[in-house]
Amino acid sequence: MKRRAAILLAVVLTFVGVVIAFPKGAQMRASRLSKELPEQFGDWSGRSQEAGSREKAVLAVDTEFERMEYRHLGQTKPPVQVSIVFSGKNLSQSIHRPEVCLRAQGWEFASERYFTWDDILPNGEKLPVKEIVCRIARMERNESGDPVAVLLPNGEQSYEWRAFYYTFFGHSKIVSGHYQRTGEDIKDRLFKGYDQRWAYVTVSSFISQKYVDQGFLVGSLEVMDEEETKQHIVEFLQELLPLIVAGPGEGTDPSLSEGGILNHE
C-alpha cells in the first residue's frame, strides 16, 4: 500500500513539474466567456463594482476582474451579483478555491453541493456548478465608526443569507471543481502545448425568506426560500448567458492578441 502511494505521489509530482515547466512561452487560449458584462438586458440593469483591495492583493497582477450587481427594473426580484475573475499566466496564483475566499470573509457554510443545470446554456448545453448556501453576521458602524453586531429584538445575532453558484469557463471546457480545472490544465499543457485562460464565475443572490424569518422587511421584493432563489438565478442566467458565452473554442480576448498584456514572456 505504501509503495502504491509513493508511486502515485511520484506520478502527480511529475505531472505538476511538467505543468510548471512546459511549454514556458505558450500563448494562452481565450476563455469562452466574454470580458464584458452587459450594463442592461431584459428587465435587468447592472451597476459595475470594484474588486476588493484584499482580493486583488492575493492574486497575480495580470488577473482581471469584472463584477456587476444587477437590479430588477420592476423592483420585485432580489438583486443578483455576477463576479468574474479571469486567470493570468500564473495559473496557480490567479484563481483560488472559492470556498477559501468565502470562509476568509467570514461566511459560515450551511450546505454545499455539486450539480448540473440542464438547458441553461445556448444550444441546450449543460452547466456544471457548485452551490454554496451560507450566512454571515450582519454588522453596522456605530457613531465612532466601529463595527458592531446587528441584533434581533430577542438579543440574538442577525445574519445575511446568500446562495452562491460558481463554475469555471475555459477555452473549450466548463468545470465546476477546482481540481477538475487543474486536471484540464495538466492535459492541455502536456498534450496540446498551450494554456487556457479560465474565467471563474460566481453568481449570487440573498435569500429573502431568511430576512423575513428574522423579522426584517424586504419591501416590494418577492419573498423567496432557498429553492425559489435557485430558480430565480436560473431564470436570470437563461437571459444573461447567451449574451456572454461563446461556443467551445470560439472565445476572443484582446489581452491575448499580439501586444496584449498576457501575450509576452
Contacts in CASP RR format, 6 or more apart in sequence:
PFRMAT RR
TARGET T0000
AUTHOR 0000-0000-0000
METHOD contacts of the structure
MODEL  1
MKRRAAILLAVVLTFVGVVIAFPKGAQMRASRLSKELPEQFGDWSGRSQE
AGSREKAVLAVDTEFERMEYRHLGQTKPPVQVSIVFSGKNLSQSIHRPEV
CLRAQGWEFASERYFTWDDILPNGEKLPVKEIVCRIARMERNESGDPVAV
LLPNGEQSYEWRAFYYTFFGHSKIVSGHYQRTGEDIKDRLFKGYDQRWAY
VTVSSFISQKYVDQGFLVGSLEVMDEEETKQHIVEFLQELLPLIVAGPGE
GTDPSLSEGGILNHE
15 186 0 8 1.000
15 190 0 8 1.000
16 186 0 8 1.000
18 186 0 8 1.000
18 189 0 8 1.000
18 190 0 8 1.000
19 185 0 8 1.000
19 186 0 8 1.000
19 189 0 8 1.000
19 190 0 8 1.000
22 189 0 8 1.000
22 190 0 8 1.000
22 193 0 8 1.000
23 189 0 8 1.000
23 193 0 8 1.000
23 194 0 8 1.000
25 265 0 8 1.000
26 189 0 8 1.000
26 193 0 8 1.000
26 194 0 8 1.000
26 195 0 8 1.000
27 194 0 8 1.000
27 195 0 8 1.000
27 256 0 8 1.000
27 263 0 8 1.000
28 88 0 8 1.000
28 89 0 8 1.000
28 194 0 8 1.000
28 195 0 8 1.000
28 196 0 8 1.000
28 197 0 8 1.000
28 256 0 8 1.000
28 262 0 8 1.000
28 263 0 8 1.000
29 171 0 8 1.000
29 194 0 8 1.000
29 195 0 8 1.000
29 196 0 8 1.000
29 197 0 8 1.000
29 249 0 8 1.000
29 256 0 8 1.000
30 171 0 8 1.000
30 197 0 8 1.000
30 249 0 8 1.000
30 251 0 8 1.000
30 252 0 8 1.000
30 253 0 8 1.000
30 256 0 8 1.000
31 86 0 8 1.000
31 169 0 8 1.000
31 170 0 8 1.000
31 171 0 8 1.000
31 196 0 8 1.000
31 197 0 8 1.000
31 198 0 8 1.000
31 199 0 8 1.000
31 251 0 8 1.000
31 253 0 8 1.000
32 169 0 8 1.000
32 170 0 8 1.000
32 171 0 8 1.000
32 172 0 8 1.000
32 174 0 8 1.000
32 199 0 8 1.000
32 245 0 8 1.000
32 246 0 8 1.000
32 247 0 8 1.000
32 248 0 8 1.000
32 249 0 8 1.000
32 250 0 8 1.000
32 251 0 8 1.000
33 84 0 8 1.000
33 169 0 8 1.000
33 170 0 8 1.000
33 199 0 8 1.000
33 201 0 8 1.000
33 244 0 8 1.000
33 245 0 8 1.000
33 246 0 8 1.000
33 251 0 8 1.000
34 243 0 8 1.000
34 244 0 8 1.000
34 245 0 8 1.000
34 246 0 8 1.000
35 64 0 8 1.000
35 66 0 8 1.000
35 86 0 8 1.000
35 253 0 8 1.000
35 254 0 8 1.000
35 255 0 8 1.000
36 66 0 8 1.000
36 244 0 8 1.000
37 46 0 8 1.000
37 66 0 8 1.000
37 68 0 8 1.000
37 82 0 8 1.000
37 84 0 8 1.000
37 244 0 8 1.000
38 46 0 8 1.000
38 240 0 8 1.000
38 243 0 8 1.000
38 244 0 8 1.000
39 45 0 8 1.000
39 46 0 8 1.000
39 48 0 8 1.000
39 68 0 8 1.000
40 46 0 8 1.000
41 239 0 8 1.000
41 240 0 8 1.000
41 243 0 8 1.000
42 73 0 8 1.000
42 239 0 8 1.000
43 72 0 8 1.000
43 73 0 8 1.000
43 74 0 8 1.000
44 70 0 8 1.000
44 71 0 8 1.000
44 72 0 8 1.000
44 73 0 8 1.000
44 80 0 8 1.000
44 236 0 8 1.000
44 239 0 8 1.000
44 240 0 8 1.000
45 70 0 8 1.000
45 71 0 8 1.000
45 73 0 8 1.000
46 68 0 8 1.000
46 69 0 8 1.000
46 70 0 8 1.000
46 71 0 8 1.000
47 68 0 8 1.000
47 69 0 8 1.000
47 70 0 8 1.000
47 71 0 8 1.000
48 67 0 8 1.000
48 68 0 8 1.000
49 67 0 8 1.000
49 68 0 8 1.000
49 69 0 8 1.000
49 81 0 8 1.000
50 65 0 8 1.000
50 67 0 8 1.000
51 65 0 8 1.000
51 67 0 8 1.000
51 83 0 8 1.000
55 65 0 8 1.000
55 101 0 8 1.000
56 63 0 8 1.000
56 65 0 8 1.000
58 96 0 8 1.000
59 85 0 8 1.000
59 93 0 8 1.000
59 94 0 8 1.000
59 95 0 8 1.000
59 96 0 8 1.000
60 88 0 8 1.000
60 89 0 8 1.000
60 90 0 8 1.000
60 93 0 8 1.000
60 94 0 8 1.000
62 88 0 8 1.000
62 89 0 8 1.000
62 90 0 8 1.000
62 94 0 8 1.000
62 261 0 8 1.000
62 262 0 8 1.000
63 85 0 8 1.000
63 86 0 8 1.000
63 87 0 8 1.000
63 88 0 8 1.000
63 93 0 8 1.000
63 94 0 8 1.000
63 95 0 8 1.000
64 85 0 8 1.000
64 86 0 8 1.000
64 88 0 8 1.000
64 255 0 8 1.000
65 83 0 8 1.000
65 84 0 8 1.000
65 85 0 8 1.000
65 86 0 8 1.000
66 83 0 8 1.000
66 84 0 8 1.000
66 86 0 8 1.000
67 81 0 8 1.000
67 82 0 8 1.000
67 83 0 8 1.000
67 84 0 8 1.000
68 81 0 8 1.000
68 82 0 8 1.000
69 79 0 8 1.000
69 80 0 8 1.000
69 81 0 8 1.000
69 82 0 8 1.000
70 79 0 8 1.000
70 80 0 8 1.000
70 81 0 8 1.000
70 82 0 8 1.000
70 236 0 8 1.000
71 79 0 8 1.000
72 78 0 8 1.000
72 79 0 8 1.000
75 220 0 8 1.000
75 221 0 8 1.000
76 220 0 8 1.000
76 221 0 8 1.000
76 222 0 8 1.000
77 221 0 8 1.000
77 222 0 8 1.000
77 232 0 8 1.000
78 205 0 8 1.000
78 206 0 8 1.000
78 208 0 8 1.000
78 218 0 8 1.000
78 221 0 8 1.000
78 222 0 8 1.000
78 224 0 8 1.000
78 229 0 8 1.000
78 232 0 8 1.000
79 205 0 8 1.000
79 206 0 8 1.000
80 203 0 8 1.000
80 204 0 8 1.000
80 205 0 8 1.000
80 232 0 8 1.000
80 233 0 8 1.000
80 236 0 8 1.000
81 202 0 8 1.000
81 203 0 8 1.000
81 204 0 8 1.000
81 205 0 8 1.000
82 201 0 8 1.000
82 202 0 8 1.000
82 203 0 8 1.000
82 240 0 8 1.000
83 201 0 8 1.000
83 202 0 8 1.000
83 203 0 8 1.000
83 204 0 8 1.000
84 199 0 8 1.000
84 200 0 8 1.000
84 201 0 8 1.000
84 202 0 8 1.000
85 94 0 8 1.000
85 95 0 8 1.000
85 199 0 8 1.000
85 200 0 8 1.000
86 94 0 8 1.000
86 197 0 8 1.000
86 198 0 8 1.000
86 199 0 8 1.000
86 200 0 8 1.000
86 253 0 8 1.000
86 255 0 8 1.000
87 94 0 8 1.000
87 95 0 8 1.000
87 197 0 8 1.000
87 198 0 8 1.000
87 199 0 8 1.000
87 200 0 8 1.000
88 94 0 8 1.000
88 197 0 8 1.000
88 262 0 8 1.000
89 195 0 8 1.000
89 262 0 8 1.000
91 185 0 8 1.000
91 195 0 8 1.000
91 198 0 8 1.000
94 198 0 8 1.000
95 168 0 8 1.000
95 181 0 8 1.000
95 198 0 8 1.000
95 200 0 8 1.000
97 178 0 8 1.000
98 130 0 8 1.000
98 132 0 8 1.000
98 164 0 8 1.000
98 166 0 8 1.000
98 178 0 8 1.000
98 200 0 8 1.000
98 202 0 8 1.000
99 109 0 8 1.000
99 112 0 8 1.000
99 132 0 8 1.000
102 109 0 8 1.000
102 132 0 8 1.000
102 134 0 8 1.000
102 164 0 8 1.000
103 109 0 8 1.000
105 136 0 8 1.000
106 136 0 8 1.000
106 137 0 8 1.000
107 134 0 8 1.000
107 135 0 8 1.000
107 136 0 8 1.000
107 162 0 8 1.000
108 134 0 8 1.000
108 135 0 8 1.000
108 136 0 8 1.000
109 132 0 8 1.000
109 133 0 8 1.000
109 134 0 8 1.000
110 133 0 8 1.000
110 134 0 8 1.000
110 135 0 8 1.000
110 161 0 8 1.000
111 131 0 8 1.000
111 132 0 8 1.000
111 133 0 8 1.000
112 130 0 8 1.000
112 131 0 8 1.000
112 132 0 8 1.000
112 133 0 8 1.000
113 130 0 8 1.000
113 131 0 8 1.000
114 128 0 8 1.000
114 129 0 8 1.000
114 130 0 8 1.000
114 131 0 8 1.000
114 176 0 8 1.000
114 177 0 8 1.000
115 128 0 8 1.000
115 129 0 8 1.000
115 131 0 8 1.000
116 126 0 8 1.000
116 127 0 8 1.000
116 128 0 8 1.000
116 129 0 8 1.000
117 126 0 8 1.000
117 127 0 8 1.000
117 128 0 8 1.000
117 129 0 8 1.000
117 234 0 8 1.000
117 237 0 8 1.000
118 124 0 8 1.000
118 126 0 8 1.000
119 126 0 8 1.000
120 126 0 8 1.000
120 127 0 8 1.000
120 234 0 8 1.000
120 237 0 8 1.000
120 238 0 8 1.000
120 241 0 8 1.000
121 127 0 8 1.000
121 241 0 8 1.000
121 242 0 8 1.000
121 245 0 8 1.000
122 241 0 8 1.000
122 242 0 8 1.000
122 245 0 8 1.000
122 247 0 8 1.000
125 174 0 8 1.000
127 167 0 8 1.000
127 174 0 8 1.000
127 237 0 8 1.000
127 241 0 8 1.000
128 167 0 8 1.000
128 174 0 8 1.000
128 175 0 8 1.000
128 176 0 8 1.000
128 177 0 8 1.000
129 165 0 8 1.000
129 166 0 8 1.000
129 167 0 8 1.000
129 176 0 8 1.000
130 165 0 8 1.000
130 166 0 8 1.000
130 167 0 8 1.000
130 176 0 8 1.000
130 177 0 8 1.000
131 163 0 8 1.000
131 164 0 8 1.000
131 165 0 8 1.000
131 230 0 8 1.000
132 163 0 8 1.000
132 164 0 8 1.000
132 165 0 8 1.000
132 166 0 8 1.000
133 161 0 8 1.000
133 162 0 8 1.000
133 163 0 8 1.000
133 164 0 8 1.000
133 207 0 8 1.000
133 226 0 8 1.000
134 161 0 8 1.000
134 162 0 8 1.000
134 164 0 8 1.000
135 159 0 8 1.000
135 160 0 8 1.000
135 161 0 8 1.000
135 162 0 8 1.000
135 210 0 8 1.000
136 159 0 8 1.000
136 160 0 8 1.000
136 162 0 8 1.000
137 149 0 8 1.000
137 150 0 8 1.000
137 157 0 8 1.000
137 158 0 8 1.000
137 159 0 8 1.000
137 160 0 8 1.000
138 149 0 8 1.000
138 150 0 8 1.000
138 157 0 8 1.000
138 158 0 8 1.000
138 159 0 8 1.000
138 160 0 8 1.000
139 147 0 8 1.000
139 148 0 8 1.000
139 149 0 8 1.000
139 150 0 8 1.000
140 147 0 8 1.000
140 148 0 8 1.000
140 150 0 8 1.000
141 147 0 8 1.000
141 148 0 8 1.000
142 148 0 8 1.000
149 157 0 8 1.000
149 158 0 8 1.000
150 157 0 8 1.000
150 158 0 8 1.000
151 157 0 8 1.000
151 158 0 8 1.000
152 158 0 8 1.000
152 214 0 8 1.000
152 215 0 8 1.000
158 214 0 8 1.000
158 216 0 8 1.000
159 210 0 8 1.000
159 214 0 8 1.000
160 206 0 8 1.000
161 206 0 8 1.000
161 207 0 8 1.000
161 210 0 8 1.000
161 211 0 8 1.000
162 204 0 8 1.000
162 205 0 8 1.000
162 206 0 8 1.000
162 207 0 8 1.000
163 204 0 8 1.000
163 205 0 8 1.000
163 207 0 8 1.000
163 226 0 8 1.000
163 229 0 8 1.000
163 230 0 8 1.000
163 233 0 8 1.000
164 202 0 8 1.000
164 203 0 8 1.000
164 204 0 8 1.000
165 202 0 8 1.000
165 203 0 8 1.000
165 204 0 8 1.000
165 233 0 8 1.000
166 176 0 8 1.000
166 200 0 8 1.000
166 201 0 8 1.000
166 202 0 8 1.000
166 203 0 8 1.000
167 174 0 8 1.000
167 175 0 8 1.000
167 176 0 8 1.000
167 200 0 8 1.000
167 201 0 8 1.000
168 174 0 8 1.000
168 175 0 8 1.000
168 176 0 8 1.000
168 177 0 8 1.000
168 180 0 8 1.000
168 181 0 8 1.000
168 198 0 8 1.000
168 199 0 8 1.000
168 200 0 8 1.000
168 201 0 8 1.000
169 198 0 8 1.000
169 199 0 8 1.000
169 201 0 8 1.000
169 245 0 8 1.000
170 184 0 8 1.000
170 196 0 8 1.000
170 197 0 8 1.000
170 198 0 8 1.000
170 199 0 8 1.000
171 188 0 8 1.000
171 196 0 8 1.000
171 197 0 8 1.000
171 248 0 8 1.000
171 249 0 8 1.000
171 251 0 8 1.000
172 196 0 8 1.000
172 248 0 8 1.000
172 249 0 8 1.000
173 184 0 8 1.000
173 248 0 8 1.000
175 181 0 8 1.000
175 184 0 8 1.000
181 198 0 8 1.000
184 196 0 8 1.000
185 195 0 8 1.000
185 196 0 8 1.000
188 194 0 8 1.000
188 195 0 8 1.000
188 196 0 8 1.000
189 195 0 8 1.000
197 253 0 8 1.000
197 256 0 8 1.000
197 262 0 8 1.000
203 233 0 8 1.000
203 236 0 8 1.000
203 237 0 8 1.000
204 233 0 8 1.000
205 229 0 8 1.000
205 232 0 8 1.000
205 233 0 8 1.000
205 236 0 8 1.000
206 229 0 8 1.000
207 224 0 8 1.000
207 225 0 8 1.000
207 226 0 8 1.000
207 229 0 8 1.000
208 218 0 8 1.000
208 221 0 8 1.000
208 222 0 8 1.000
208 223 0 8 1.000
208 224 0 8 1.000
208 229 0 8 1.000
209 223 0 8 1.000
209 224 0 8 1.000
209 225 0 8 1.000
209 226 0 8 1.000
209 228 0 8 1.000
211 217 0 8 1.000
211 218 0 8 1.000
212 218 0 8 1.000
212 223 0 8 1.000
222 228 0 8 1.000
224 232 0 8 1.000
246 252 0 8 1.000
253 262 0 8 1.000
254 260 0 8 1.000
255 261 0 8 1.000
255 262 0 8 1.000
255 263 0 8 1.000
256 262 0 8 1.000
256 263 0 8 1.000
257 263 0 8 1.000
END
